Amino acid sequence: MKYTKYILLLLITVSCASHKTVHHRSLQTDIRPDAPLELPATAVVEEKVTEEAAAMVQQNQPVVSARPLISQVYRAPQGTWQASKQQALDLLCQSSLFETTQLGLYVYDLTDGQPLYAINSAHRMRPASCQKLVTAITALHFLSGNYQLRTDFRITGNVTGGVLNGDLCIVGGMDPLVNADELLQAAATIRQQQGIESIAGNLIYDLSMREDTPLGWGWCWDDDYGPLSALLVDGKDSFEQNWLQALSKAGIRVSSQVGQRATANKQSRSVYTICHSIDEVLEPMMKNSDNIIAECLFYQIAASTGQKNAGHKQATKCTEELLRGIGLEPDQYKVADGSGLSLYNYVSAEMLVAMLCYAWRTPTIREHLLPSLPIAGFDGTLQKRMIGTEAEGNVRAKTGTVTGIVSLAGYLTAANGHTLAFCIINQGVSSSAMGRSFQDEICQELCR
């Protein structure tokens, strides 16, 4: 019995020590320390091949995967630039900030084609407005950079003596850039070109592009955004009021001031269209982190499936298809909205970097995404950050902030001339400034 007691105490001590070690490792880098000095090519490109990729191989087509696996991250040989950066980031990540908060960090060298640094990069976290990167890249993948957001004005019947003996229908395209001046121009042009002075029929508002819900899935009740609608003016649900004013100023009388919500008649004909390009939408969405614009683009993705009253489920399926195509497992993540406001969004630093890598390697996406990103020290939500450092004018990245979470993901050019894609998510911070300060230090170190 005497020895049994000592054995039990020994087992308890070993168990506690083991538990403490595991907890400590959760704060360490994901970089493997046992790397050979010269890495074989297979160590860098060891990726899970999707069925789609396998089929492309059989057809002798090139396969471009953006999947940066944690298992690929190796400790760089001493004396190299990569080793110096890994050591510097190690020191920054030993901050006392992480005694009470969580960090997801991933840095991928696009020039070398391999990861440079990672901490908790596969951990699922809320992205805040870095979710807009997912929305933008998915939209550019499925819709292309030539896509136009359209608000279509259609009529039925004939015009006799200035009277439209039919209906005037506006088909909503969920365009957040439509403004009151454009509605005035639409009304004036319709009167001039069609000779319409009065409408005997009805004003019809076709809102069938999106689901009939006022808010995004998982938004908080006190979020000061919305309601969302397929017909917006300056991003607000005030189209009906503005359109009636525009008709009045154009001298077009209507028999009824109350519009009907219905689907446009298939026999109707288009008489005017308000269009905005995807580039016009991306700039304020990314530079200013505009949530309503992001939701509008999210629903463009949903509508591209061809389903009427499309919702977040259709947009999510498109995103999942893209994730699967670049080698990720969609079941590991949750895409709930386009802006990052939803409490249900869950991504990882690894996932966001994978999408950034895919975007960079796809010129038709990169040429539209890159100009839309805020530039450190110059514009957008990065205008006042990293000023006077090597990162100023260098870092192009999307910011994200919601209560307790600060994120930053994008691109920069390192001091050795390499292009890096990175993602930093600080979760559980008591103030946004804490997270931003750490992120700025990471970026400055990579640019230094």
C-alpha positions as CSV (number, residue, x, y, z in Angstrom):
1,M,0.0,0.0,0.0
2,K,2.9,2.3,0.8
3,Y,4.4,1.9,-2.7
4,T,1.0,2.2,-4.3
5,K,0.5,5.6,-2.8
6,Y,3.8,6.8,-4.2
7,I,3.1,5.4,-7.6
8,L,-0.3,7.2,-7.7
9,L,1.4,10.5,-6.8
10,L,4.0,9.9,-9.5
11,L,1.3,9.3,-12.1
12,I,-0.6,12.4,-11.1
13,T,2.5,14.5,-11.3
14,V,3.3,13.1,-14.8
15,S,-0.2,13.7,-15.9
16,C,-0.2,17.3,-14.8
17,A,3.1,18.0,-16.4
18,S,1.8,16.5,-19.7
19,H,-1.3,18.6,-19.5
20,K,0.8,21.7,-18.9
21,T,3.0,20.9,-21.9
22,V,0.0,20.5,-24.2
23,H,-1.4,23.9,-23.1
24,H,1.9,25.6,-23.6
25,R,2.3,24.1,-27.2
26,S,-1.0,25.7,-28.2
27,L,0.8,29.1,-28.0
28,Q,3.7,28.0,-30.1
29,T,4.3,28.1,-33.8
30,D,3.1,25.5,-36.2
31,I,6.5,25.4,-37.8
32,R,8.2,22.1,-37.8
33,P,11.7,22.3,-36.3
34,D,13.1,19.1,-37.9
35,A,13.4,20.4,-41.5
36,P,16.3,19.2,-43.6
37,L,18.6,21.9,-44.9
38,E,17.5,21.3,-48.5
39,L,13.8,20.6,-48.7
40,P,12.7,18.1,-51.3
41,A,10.0,19.5,-53.7
42,T,7.5,16.9,-52.4
43,A,7.7,18.4,-48.9
44,V,6.4,21.7,-50.3
45,V,3.6,20.5,-52.5
46,E,2.3,17.7,-50.4
47,E,-1.4,18.4,-50.9
48,K,-4.6,16.6,-50.8
49,V,-5.7,16.2,-54.4
50,T,-9.4,16.8,-55.1
51,E,-11.3,14.7,-57.6
52,E,-11.5,17.7,-59.9
53,A,-7.7,18.1,-59.7
54,A,-7.1,14.4,-60.4
55,A,-9.3,14.6,-63.5
56,M,-7.3,17.6,-64.7
57,V,-4.1,15.7,-64.2
58,Q,-5.4,12.8,-66.3
59,Q,-6.2,15.4,-69.1
60,N,-2.7,16.8,-68.9
61,Q,-4.0,20.1,-67.7
62,P,-2.1,22.2,-65.1
63,V,-3.5,22.1,-61.6
64,V,-3.1,25.2,-59.4
65,S,-3.9,24.6,-55.8
66,A,-3.9,27.3,-53.2
67,R,-3.9,24.8,-50.3
68,P,-1.1,25.8,-47.8
69,L,-1.0,22.9,-45.3
70,I,0.5,23.4,-41.9
71,S,2.6,20.3,-42.5
72,Q,4.5,22.2,-45.1
73,V,5.8,24.8,-42.7
74,Y,9.5,24.1,-41.9
75,R,12.0,25.9,-39.7
76,A,14.3,27.6,-42.2
77,P,18.0,27.0,-42.3
78,Q,20.0,29.4,-40.0
79,G,21.4,32.5,-41.7
80,T,18.6,32.8,-44.3
81,W,16.2,35.7,-44.6
82,Q,13.3,33.2,-43.9
83,A,15.0,32.1,-40.6
84,S,15.4,35.7,-39.4
85,K,11.8,36.4,-40.0
86,Q,10.6,33.3,-38.3
87,Q,12.7,34.2,-35.2
88,A,11.4,37.7,-35.2
89,L,7.8,36.6,-35.4
90,D,8.5,34.1,-32.6
91,L,9.4,36.9,-30.4
92,L,6.4,39.1,-31.3
93,C,4.1,36.1,-30.7
94,Q,5.4,35.6,-27.1
95,S,3.5,38.8,-26.2
96,S,1.6,38.7,-22.9
97,L,-1.4,39.5,-25.1
98,F,-1.8,35.8,-25.8
99,E,-2.1,34.8,-22.1
100,T,-5.8,35.8,-22.3
101,T,-6.5,36.0,-26.1
102,Q,-6.4,33.8,-29.1
103,L,-4.3,34.2,-32.2
104,G,-4.6,32.7,-35.7
105,L,-1.7,33.6,-37.9
106,Y,-0.5,32.4,-41.4
107,V,2.1,33.8,-43.7
108,Y,2.6,32.3,-47.2
109,D,5.4,33.1,-49.5
110,L,3.9,33.4,-53.0
111,T,7.2,33.8,-54.6
112,D,8.7,30.7,-53.0
113,G,5.4,28.8,-53.2
114,Q,5.6,27.7,-49.6
115,P,4.5,28.8,-46.1
116,L,6.7,31.0,-44.0
117,Y,5.0,31.1,-40.6
118,A,2.0,29.7,-38.8
119,I,0.3,29.8,-35.4
120,N,-3.1,28.2,-34.9
121,S,-3.6,28.7,-38.6
122,A,-6.3,25.9,-38.8
123,H,-8.2,27.1,-35.7
124,R,-11.8,28.3,-36.6
125,M,-12.4,31.9,-35.7
126,R,-14.7,34.7,-36.5
127,P,-13.3,36.8,-39.4
128,A,-15.1,40.1,-38.8
129,S,-14.9,42.1,-42.0
130,C,-12.2,39.9,-43.5
131,Q,-15.3,37.9,-44.5
132,K,-15.5,40.5,-47.3
133,L,-12.4,38.9,-48.9
134,V,-14.4,35.6,-49.2
135,T,-17.3,37.4,-50.7
136,A,-15.1,39.4,-53.2
137,I,-13.0,36.4,-54.4
138,T,-16.1,34.2,-54.7
139,A,-17.9,36.8,-56.7
140,L,-15.0,37.4,-59.0
141,H,-14.7,33.7,-59.5
142,F,-18.4,33.1,-60.4
143,L,-19.4,36.4,-61.8
144,S,-16.2,37.6,-63.5
145,G,-14.8,41.1,-63.5
146,N,-17.1,42.2,-66.3
147,Y,-20.2,41.6,-64.2
148,Q,-22.8,44.5,-64.0
149,L,-25.3,45.1,-61.3
150,R,-28.5,46.1,-63.1
151,T,-31.8,47.8,-62.1
152,D,-34.2,47.3,-65.0
153,F,-37.2,49.6,-65.8
154,R,-39.8,47.8,-67.9
155,I,-43.3,48.6,-69.2
156,T,-46.3,46.6,-70.5
157,G,-49.0,47.8,-72.8
158,N,-48.8,50.7,-75.3
159,V,-48.4,54.5,-75.0
160,T,-51.3,56.5,-76.5
161,G,-51.6,60.2,-76.2
162,G,-48.9,60.3,-73.5
163,V,-50.7,57.6,-71.4
164,L,-49.1,54.3,-70.7
165,N,-52.0,51.8,-70.8
166,G,-50.1,49.3,-68.8
167,D,-47.7,48.9,-65.9
168,L,-44.3,50.3,-65.1
169,C,-42.2,47.7,-63.4
170,I,-38.8,48.1,-61.8
171,V,-36.8,44.8,-61.4
172,G,-34.5,45.1,-58.5
173,G,-30.9,44.0,-58.9
174,M,-29.8,44.7,-55.3
175,D,-27.5,47.5,-56.4
176,P,-26.3,49.5,-53.4
177,L,-24.9,52.3,-55.6
178,V,-28.2,53.4,-57.1
179,N,-28.8,57.0,-55.9
180,A,-31.6,59.6,-56.1
181,D,-30.0,61.5,-59.0
182,E,-29.9,58.3,-61.1
183,L,-33.6,57.8,-60.5
184,L,-34.3,61.3,-61.6
185,Q,-32.4,60.6,-64.8
186,A,-34.3,57.4,-65.3
187,A,-37.7,59.0,-64.9
188,A,-36.7,61.9,-67.2
189,T,-35.4,59.6,-69.9
190,I,-38.4,57.4,-69.8
191,R,-40.7,60.4,-70.3
192,Q,-38.6,61.8,-73.1
193,Q,-38.0,58.6,-75.0
194,Q,-41.3,56.8,-74.5
195,G,-43.5,59.8,-74.4
196,I,-45.1,58.8,-71.1
197,E,-46.9,61.6,-69.2
198,S,-49.1,59.4,-67.1
199,I,-49.4,55.8,-66.1
200,A,-52.9,54.2,-66.2
201,G,-51.7,50.9,-64.8
202,N,-49.7,50.0,-61.7
203,L,-46.3,50.7,-60.4
204,I,-44.8,47.2,-59.8
205,Y,-41.7,46.5,-57.7
206,D,-40.0,43.1,-58.5
207,L,-38.0,42.1,-55.5
208,S,-37.7,38.4,-56.5
209,M,-33.9,38.6,-56.8
210,R,-33.4,37.8,-53.1
211,E,-35.1,36.1,-50.2
212,D,-37.7,38.1,-48.3
213,T,-35.8,38.6,-45.1
214,P,-34.9,42.1,-43.8
215,L,-31.5,41.1,-42.2
216,G,-28.6,38.8,-42.8
217,W,-28.5,35.4,-41.3
218,G,-27.0,35.5,-37.8
219,W,-27.1,39.3,-37.5
220,C,-27.7,40.7,-34.0
221,W,-31.0,42.4,-33.3
222,D,-29.2,45.7,-32.5
223,D,-27.0,45.8,-35.7
224,D,-27.6,49.2,-37.2
225,Y,-27.8,47.8,-40.8
226,G,-30.7,47.0,-43.1
227,P,-33.3,46.2,-43.9
228,L,-32.0,44.6,-47.0
229,S,-34.0,44.7,-50.3
230,A,-33.5,44.0,-54.0
231,L,-34.3,47.7,-54.6
232,L,-32.2,50.2,-52.7
233,V,-31.3,53.9,-52.9
234,D,-27.9,54.8,-51.4
235,G,-27.9,51.4,-49.8
236,K,-31.2,52.0,-47.9
237,D,-34.6,50.5,-48.3
238,S,-36.2,53.8,-49.6
239,F,-36.7,53.1,-53.3
240,E,-40.4,53.5,-53.5
241,Q,-40.4,56.9,-51.9
242,N,-37.5,58.1,-54.1
243,W,-39.0,56.7,-57.3
244,L,-42.3,58.5,-56.7
245,Q,-40.5,61.7,-56.2
246,A,-38.5,61.2,-59.4
247,L,-41.7,60.5,-61.4
248,S,-43.3,63.6,-60.0
249,K,-40.3,65.8,-60.9
250,A,-40.2,64.3,-64.4
251,G,-43.9,65.3,-64.9
252,I,-45.2,61.7,-65.0
253,R,-48.5,61.2,-63.2
254,V,-49.4,57.9,-61.7
255,S,-53.0,56.7,-61.0
256,S,-52.0,55.0,-57.7
257,Q,-49.3,56.1,-55.2
258,V,-49.3,52.5,-53.8
259,G,-47.0,50.1,-55.6
260,Q,-47.4,46.4,-55.9
261,R,-44.8,43.8,-55.2
262,A,-44.8,41.2,-57.9
263,T,-42.7,39.5,-60.5
264,A,-42.3,41.4,-63.8
265,N,-44.6,40.3,-66.6
266,K,-42.7,38.1,-69.1
267,Q,-44.2,40.2,-71.9
268,S,-42.8,43.4,-70.5
269,R,-40.1,45.3,-72.4
270,S,-37.0,47.1,-71.0
271,V,-37.0,50.9,-71.5
272,Y,-34.1,51.9,-69.2
273,T,-31.4,50.3,-67.1
274,I,-29.2,51.6,-64.3
275,C,-25.9,49.7,-64.3
276,H,-22.8,49.6,-62.1
277,S,-19.7,47.5,-62.6
278,I,-18.3,45.1,-60.1
279,D,-15.2,47.3,-59.7
280,E,-17.4,50.2,-58.7
281,V,-18.9,48.0,-56.0
282,L,-15.7,46.5,-54.8
283,E,-13.9,49.7,-54.1
284,P,-16.2,51.1,-51.4
285,M,-16.9,47.6,-50.1
286,M,-13.2,46.9,-49.5
287,K,-11.7,50.3,-48.9
288,N,-14.4,51.5,-46.6
289,S,-15.6,48.1,-45.4
290,D,-19.2,48.9,-46.3
291,N,-21.4,46.1,-45.0
292,I,-24.5,46.7,-47.1
293,I,-22.5,46.7,-50.3
294,A,-20.9,43.4,-49.2
295,E,-24.3,41.9,-48.7
296,C,-25.5,43.1,-52.1
297,L,-22.5,41.4,-53.7
298,F,-23.2,38.3,-51.6
299,Y,-26.7,38.1,-53.1
300,Q,-25.4,38.6,-56.6
301,I,-23.5,35.3,-56.0
302,A,-26.8,33.7,-54.8
303,A,-28.8,35.0,-57.7
304,S,-26.2,33.7,-60.2
305,T,-27.5,30.2,-59.4
306,G,-30.6,31.1,-61.3
307,Q,-33.0,30.6,-58.4
308,K,-35.6,33.2,-57.7
309,N,-35.7,34.6,-54.1
310,A,-32.2,33.2,-53.6
311,G,-30.7,33.5,-50.2
312,H,-27.6,32.9,-48.1
313,K,-27.9,29.1,-48.7
314,Q,-27.3,29.5,-52.5
315,A,-24.4,32.0,-51.9
316,T,-22.9,29.6,-49.4
317,K,-23.0,26.7,-51.8
318,C,-21.1,28.7,-54.3
319,T,-18.4,29.5,-51.8
320,E,-18.2,25.9,-50.7
321,E,-17.7,24.9,-54.4
322,L,-14.8,27.3,-54.7
323,L,-13.3,26.1,-51.4
324,R,-13.5,22.5,-52.6
325,G,-11.9,23.5,-55.9
326,I,-8.8,25.0,-54.3
327,G,-8.3,22.0,-52.1
328,L,-10.1,22.9,-48.8
329,E,-12.8,21.0,-47.0
330,P,-15.9,23.3,-46.9
331,D,-17.4,21.4,-43.9
332,Q,-14.6,22.9,-41.7
333,Y,-15.9,26.4,-42.1
334,K,-19.2,28.4,-42.0
335,V,-20.2,31.1,-44.4
336,A,-23.3,32.9,-43.2
337,D,-23.2,36.4,-44.8
338,G,-21.2,38.6,-47.1
339,S,-20.0,41.3,-44.7
340,G,-18.8,39.5,-41.6
341,L,-21.5,40.9,-39.3
342,S,-23.0,37.4,-38.7
343,L,-22.2,35.6,-35.5
344,Y,-22.3,32.4,-37.5
345,N,-19.3,33.0,-39.7
346,Y,-16.3,30.8,-39.0
347,V,-13.1,30.7,-41.0
348,S,-9.4,30.1,-40.3
349,A,-6.2,32.0,-41.1
350,E,-5.3,29.1,-43.4
351,M,-8.6,29.3,-45.3
352,L,-8.3,33.1,-45.9
353,V,-4.7,32.8,-47.1
354,A,-5.7,29.9,-49.4
355,M,-8.3,32.2,-51.0
356,L,-5.8,35.0,-51.2
357,C,-3.3,32.6,-52.9
358,Y,-5.9,31.5,-55.4
359,A,-6.9,35.1,-56.2
360,W,-3.2,36.1,-56.7
361,R,-2.6,33.2,-59.0
362,T,-5.7,34.0,-61.1
363,P,-5.1,37.2,-63.1
364,T,-8.8,37.7,-63.8
365,I,-9.4,37.9,-60.1
366,R,-6.2,39.6,-59.0
367,E,-6.6,42.6,-61.4
368,H,-9.9,43.5,-59.8
369,L,-9.3,42.5,-56.1
370,L,-5.9,44.2,-55.6
371,P,-6.9,47.8,-56.5
372,S,-9.9,47.5,-54.1
373,L,-7.8,46.7,-51.0
374,P,-6.9,49.4,-48.5
375,I,-3.3,50.5,-48.6
376,A,-1.4,51.1,-45.4
377,G,-0.9,54.8,-44.6
378,F,-2.7,55.8,-47.8
379,D,-6.4,55.1,-47.9
380,G,-9.5,53.2,-46.7
381,T,-9.5,51.6,-43.3
382,L,-5.6,51.4,-43.3
383,Q,-5.2,55.1,-44.0
384,K,-4.0,55.9,-40.4
385,R,-2.0,52.7,-39.8
386,M,1.7,51.9,-40.2
387,I,2.5,55.5,-41.2
388,G,6.3,56.2,-41.3
389,T,7.3,52.5,-41.4
390,E,8.4,50.1,-44.1
391,A,4.9,48.8,-44.3
392,E,3.5,52.2,-45.4
393,G,2.4,52.1,-49.0
394,N,3.3,48.4,-49.1
395,V,0.7,46.4,-47.3
396,R,-2.6,46.0,-49.2
397,A,-5.1,44.3,-46.9
398,K,-8.6,44.0,-45.7
399,T,-9.3,45.0,-42.1
400,G,-12.0,43.5,-39.8
401,T,-13.4,44.7,-36.5
402,V,-16.3,43.5,-34.4
403,T,-16.5,43.4,-30.6
404,G,-13.6,41.3,-29.3
405,I,-12.2,40.5,-32.7
406,V,-9.7,42.3,-35.0
407,S,-8.5,40.8,-38.2
408,L,-6.2,41.7,-41.1
409,A,-5.6,39.8,-44.3
410,G,-3.9,40.6,-47.6
411,Y,-0.6,41.0,-49.4
412,L,2.7,42.7,-48.9
413,T,6.2,42.8,-50.5
414,A,8.9,41.6,-48.2
415,A,12.3,43.2,-47.9
416,N,13.8,40.4,-50.1
417,G,11.3,41.2,-52.9
418,H,9.0,38.3,-52.3
419,T,5.2,38.7,-52.3
420,L,3.6,37.4,-49.2
421,A,-0.1,36.6,-48.5
422,F,-1.0,36.7,-44.8
423,C,-3.8,36.6,-42.4
424,I,-3.9,37.6,-38.7
425,I,-6.9,37.1,-36.5
426,N,-6.9,38.3,-32.9
427,Q,-9.9,36.9,-31.0
428,G,-10.9,37.8,-27.4
429,V,-9.2,41.2,-27.3
430,S,-10.6,43.6,-24.8
431,S,-9.8,46.6,-27.1
432,S,-9.4,46.8,-30.9
433,A,-6.2,48.8,-30.5
434,M,-4.4,45.9,-28.9
435,G,-5.0,43.7,-31.9
436,R,-4.2,46.4,-34.4
437,S,-1.0,47.2,-32.7
438,F,0.1,43.6,-32.9
439,Q,-0.9,43.2,-36.5
440,D,1.0,46.4,-37.5
441,E,4.1,45.0,-35.8
442,I,3.8,41.8,-37.7
443,C,3.5,43.6,-41.1
444,Q,6.3,46.0,-40.3
445,E,8.6,43.1,-39.4
446,L,7.8,41.3,-42.7
447,C,8.5,44.5,-44.7
448,R,11.6,45.4,-42.7
